Amino acid sequence: MLGIDTLRCSDTRRAGLRNQSIGFVFQAFNLLDHLTVLGNVILPASFARKNGDAEARGREALRRVGLSDLAKRQPGELSGGQKQRVAIARALFHSPTLLLCDEPTGNLDSETGREVIDFFRELNARDGVTLLIVTHERRVSSVAKRVIAMRDGTLVETSDEELAAAHGGPS
């Protein structure tokens, strides 16, 4: 990862790489109810040696996902889509180069899911963030530049023709 042989790194170095260079977005949001929205977003700072201005960076991450006005709210006061955007803001806190997403639209309605997908596409195009998304949803894989499927426990790359057939038209 990033030209670093992670197999030769210490556990501490690998943990630092995960915290600083990889963002995680989960289907179940994994927000802490006792923290505010901003507190959830800046949580990665508590695991970093250099925090800088964590609050300012957290507010910027919330702005990027369109939730600046909800910084003082508690997670229980948010809709599912808002919770997912808080989770995305938390994943973006350290400006990662890689975003790992586990069913990021699985708990969202169609419109909110589409907004999340559009945000991910923009994040990739504008900021060069690589996204690895695990999903069962065709609406997510239909916009991916590359799709690798798992069949019978084996990873297989799908062809453009297979993608087109799966999505009802040419890719």
N, C-alpha and C positions, 0 to 999 in steps of 0.2 A: 504494500500500500504506500503510495506517495514515494516510491523508490526505496522504501525501508523494508528490510527483511524482518518481518514480524516474528518469524520463527526463532530468530536469534535475539530478539529483544527481551528485556526483563519484563516481568508481570507489570511493574510500575509503568514502564515505558508504553506497553500495550494499552494499559488503562488510560494513560494520558492521550494516546492516539484516538482511542474510542471517544473520549470526552471532547477532545478538541477538533477532530477531523471528521467524525461520523455523527450524523444526526439520526435519531430513531423516532419513527412515527408508528404508533400501535393502533390497532382496531379499537381497543377498549379505552383509548385516550390516556389512561394511567395518570390522571391528575390527582393531586393530594388535596382532599377536601378542606383541610385546616389551613391551607395557604390561599392567598388571593390569586387572581389570575396572573398578576405580575410576579408574585412569589413563585408560582409554578414555572413561569418562563425563565426566571433567573436561577432556578435550582441548579443547573449545571455549574454555575459559578462556585457553588459550595464545594465542588470536587476538583476545582482548578487551583493551581498555585498562584497564578496571576489573574486577578479578577478584573482589574481596571475599573471602569465605571459600569458595574453590572446593571444598575438600575437604568441608566441611559441606553445601554445595549438592549435590555429587555423591552423598554418602551419602543425602541426602533423595530424590534422583531414583531411586536404587537401591531405597530403601524403597518408593517409590510403585509400582515394578514388581515388588515382592516378592523382591528379590535382595540384601537388606542383608547377609546372611551370606556372600556370595560376593565381596565387595569385593577381597580379596587374591588371588583366583584369577587364572589366566591364561586367555585365551579358548580355548586348546586343550583345557582341562579341562571345557568347558561343552557342554551339549546344544545342538541347533539352536534350540530354543525359548528357552533361557536366553540364547544369543547375541543373538537378536532382541530380547529384553527389555532387554539391555544397550544395544543400539543405540537402542531407544526411550528409555531413561533418558538417553543422551547427547543425543538430540534434544530432550529436555525440560529440559536443564541450564539454559538461560537463560529458562525459562518462556515459550516462544514463543506468539504469537497464531495462527500458522499452522503446521501440520505437513504437509509434503509427503511422501507415502509411495509408493514404487515397488514394487508387488507385495509388500507387507509380510508376507503369509502364504504366499507362493509356495514357500518352502523348509521349511514347517512341516507337521506332521501335522494331521489334522482337529481334534482336541481342542485342541492348542496354538494353532492358527489361530483357533478360536472364542474362546479366552481373549484373544488379542490384539484381536480385533474387539470383544469386550465391554469391554476396557480403553479402546479408542478411543471407544466410545459413551459411557462414563462420563466420559472426559476432555472430550468435547464438552459433555455435559450439565452437569457439575459446574463445569468451569473455563472453559467458553466457547471452547475452542480449536477453530479451524476446521481440518478435515482435508480435504485433497485427496488422494484415493487413486487411483492408476492400477492397475487390476487386470483380469484376465481371469476372475476367479472370481466366480460368481454368489452364493456365500455371503457375500461381502463387499458386493457391490452390493445385495443383498437387504435390508440393514439401513440403507442410506444414505437420507438425507432427500431427496437430489436426485441423479439419475444423468444424466450426459451421456455418450452413446456416440459412438464414432467409426465412421462407415461410409464406406468408400471415400475415406478421407482427409478427410472432412468431419465436424465436430462437430455432433451432433444431440441435442437434449434428448429424453429418452424420456417418454412419457405414463404416467400411473398405470396405464392399461389394459395398456400394453406391459410395464411392470414386473410386473404381476400375472400376465400370460400367461407371461412368462419364468420366474417363480418358482412357477408352479403354483397360483395362487389370488389372492384379492383382496388389495390392498395395505393 
